[in-house]
């Protein structure tokens, strides 16, 4: 079946690349792309996978250590595991394995599975630290969501050399991880009705953890309109100070409860390592405008200390910035120039800013939509941006659902909810890890063929 589609797929790809290049406009950077495969033995499942034994992967994250070491994680699509690769910029990373296949059992008669969501950082000593959302089942098969931390030391050669601890099993969602030196910060949502943002801190590279003040609570009216009514992006620490930033999109209650249209972008800022926070709305749109397509993102330039916040309204990707301290924010600037731009992420270093997103010339619900990966790049601390095409072939053909678990039947969720960019600390070149649904397939025992997403690593040349 794949062979019969080769010619039409090739024509489609060539046309799409031409259209994508035109949409990118002015271009100053080029990228080299390589697919990363996780491995898995599907014996006994009845699945046929092309290429054979691929686990499939989506929603990847990437981090660099100060020494140039690089770690990547992604959510395996078929088995319950978070796959990890390790390497250096420009290399073909080595597949390290699934790091959460043995989450500690949280009590008698319970079972825990990883691979709900994940985020990754590298400690100063080279330890890879991964935050993972876990599925915890009690003896009656009642589901709870928990969050765990896995630490893999530099000398680790396989997941068996890593250690995992379960930090919360009372209800968690979408963990985010950052660090400043040996101090790590972890935030995640309450998975119940409140959507309160929980925050933890570790002062020993993620070995032990203690709760700190939530970036959401204690903010007066803003807390009131956000408690049941927000979606959180990443927490980010300035590595040269005690400044920590957290970003979320917040709605305005239209009933006694809440609105799912998150029309405000909020940045909460701490100057004392998370002991206290000050939150402010940095961008507002009229009620009915949704700015959660899907996560807002945040970055701190550790050289200039400038802070950048990005988000998508479902059509355009915008950025606002603040000097060190995150108190005075600029107005929003649109950095995308294509019909639909989703899932933005931002990285910044030494005045260079890279804002990546998935883009298409049609709406996100178009079943014939052709998607590519773009990078809006600035070399003057965000004063101007050039548009660059990252993907060398379309990374998605079809509709893209950004409703998370609300996507009916899980359809059109192959890209899941995010992808990331990071700056190589040695050269400031961008490394982008994204998802493609156009590389692999799996066939179920009844003969139905499905797209199997894979992650692609793009290096700036």
FENGIPE-V423480 format. One record per backbone hydrogen bond with DSSP energy under -0.5 kcal/mol. NH is the residue of the N-H (numbers start at 1). CO is the residue of the C=O. If there is no record, write none. Layout:
BEGIN
nh->NH co->CO
nh->NH co->CO
END
This chain:
BEGIN
nh->5 co->1
nh->5 co->2
nh->6 co->3
nh->9 co->5
nh->10 co->6
nh->11 co->7
nh->12 co->8
nh->13 co->9
nh->14 co->10
nh->15 co->11
nh->16 co->12
nh->17 co->13
nh->18 co->14
nh->19 co->15
nh->20 co->16
nh->21 co->17
nh->22 co->18
nh->23 co->19
nh->24 co->20
nh->25 co->21
nh->25 co->22
nh->32 co->459
nh->34 co->457
nh->36 co->455
nh->40 co->53
nh->42 co->40
nh->45 co->42
nh->48 co->443
nh->49 co->47
nh->50 co->441
nh->54 co->51
nh->55 co->38
nh->57 co->453
nh->58 co->75
nh->61 co->73
nh->63 co->71
nh->65 co->69
nh->68 co->65
nh->70 co->87
nh->71 co->63
nh->72 co->85
nh->73 co->61
nh->74 co->83
nh->75 co->58
nh->76 co->74
nh->76 co->81
nh->77 co->55
nh->77 co->56
nh->78 co->55
nh->81 co->79
nh->83 co->74
nh->83 co->81
nh->84 co->97
nh->85 co->72
nh->86 co->94
nh->87 co->70
nh->89 co->68
nh->91 co->88
nh->93 co->91
nh->94 co->86
nh->96 co->84
nh->96 co->94
nh->97 co->84
nh->99 co->82
nh->99 co->97
nh->101 co->98
nh->103 co->100
nh->107 co->105
nh->110 co->107
nh->111 co->137
nh->113 co->135
nh->114 co->100
nh->116 co->133
nh->119 co->131
nh->121 co->129
nh->123 co->127
nh->126 co->123
nh->128 co->152
nh->129 co->121
nh->129 co->127
nh->130 co->150
nh->131 co->119
nh->132 co->148
nh->133 co->117
nh->134 co->146
nh->135 co->113
nh->136 co->134
nh->136 co->144
nh->137 co->111
nh->137 co->135
nh->138 co->142
nh->141 co->138
nh->144 co->136
nh->146 co->134
nh->147 co->168
nh->148 co->132
nh->149 co->165
nh->150 co->130
nh->151 co->163
nh->152 co->128
nh->153 co->151
nh->156 co->153
nh->159 co->96
nh->161 co->158
nh->162 co->159
nh->163 co->151
nh->165 co->149
nh->167 co->147
nh->167 co->165
nh->168 co->147
nh->171 co->145
nh->172 co->145
nh->173 co->189
nh->176 co->187
nh->178 co->185
nh->180 co->183
nh->183 co->180
nh->184 co->182
nh->184 co->202
nh->185 co->178
nh->186 co->200
nh->187 co->176
nh->188 co->198
nh->189 co->173
nh->190 co->196
nh->198 co->188
nh->198 co->196
nh->199 co->212
nh->200 co->186
nh->201 co->210
nh->202 co->184
nh->205 co->182
nh->207 co->204
nh->210 co->201
nh->212 co->199
nh->213 co->274
nh->219 co->216
nh->222 co->219
nh->223 co->220
nh->224 co->220
nh->225 co->221
nh->226 co->222
nh->226 co->223
nh->227 co->223
nh->229 co->226
nh->231 co->249
nh->233 co->247
nh->236 co->245
nh->238 co->243
nh->239 co->237
nh->241 co->238
nh->244 co->270
nh->245 co->236
nh->246 co->268
nh->247 co->234
nh->248 co->266
nh->249 co->231
nh->250 co->264
nh->251 co->229
nh->262 co->260
nh->263 co->261
nh->264 co->250
nh->265 co->283
nh->266 co->248
nh->266 co->264
nh->267 co->280
nh->268 co->246
nh->269 co->278
nh->270 co->244
nh->273 co->242
nh->275 co->272
nh->278 co->269
nh->280 co->267
nh->282 co->265
nh->282 co->280
nh->283 co->265
nh->285 co->263
nh->289 co->286
nh->290 co->288
nh->291 co->262
nh->291 co->289
nh->293 co->291
nh->293 co->312
nh->295 co->417
nh->297 co->310
nh->299 co->308
nh->301 co->306
nh->302 co->300
nh->305 co->301
nh->307 co->322
nh->308 co->299
nh->309 co->320
nh->310 co->297
nh->311 co->318
nh->312 co->291
nh->313 co->316
nh->318 co->311
nh->319 co->333
nh->320 co->309
nh->322 co->307
nh->323 co->328
nh->326 co->323
nh->329 co->327
nh->330 co->321
nh->333 co->319
nh->335 co->317
nh->336 co->317
nh->340 co->360
nh->342 co->358
nh->343 co->293
nh->345 co->356
nh->347 co->354
nh->349 co->352
nh->352 co->349
nh->353 co->378
nh->354 co->347
nh->355 co->376
nh->356 co->345
nh->356 co->354
nh->357 co->374
nh->358 co->342
nh->359 co->372
nh->360 co->340
nh->361 co->370
nh->366 co->363
nh->369 co->366
nh->371 co->369
nh->371 co->396
nh->372 co->359
nh->374 co->357
nh->375 co->388
nh->376 co->355
nh->377 co->375
nh->377 co->386
nh->378 co->353
nh->381 co->351
nh->383 co->380
nh->386 co->377
nh->387 co->26
nh->388 co->375
nh->390 co->373
nh->390 co->388
nh->391 co->373
nh->395 co->371
nh->396 co->371
nh->398 co->369
nh->400 co->364
nh->401 co->412
nh->406 co->403
nh->407 co->404
nh->410 co->407
nh->411 co->408
nh->413 co->410
nh->416 co->413
nh->418 co->415
nh->420 co->433
nh->422 co->431
nh->424 co->429
nh->428 co->424
nh->431 co->422
nh->432 co->458
nh->433 co->420
nh->434 co->432
nh->434 co->456
nh->436 co->454
nh->437 co->395
nh->440 co->452
nh->441 co->50
nh->442 co->450
nh->443 co->48
nh->444 co->448
nh->447 co->444
nh->450 co->442
nh->452 co->440
nh->453 co->451
nh->454 co->436
nh->455 co->36
nh->456 co->434
nh->457 co->34
nh->458 co->432
nh->458 co->456
nh->459 co->32
nh->459 co->457
nh->460 co->430
nh->461 co->30
END
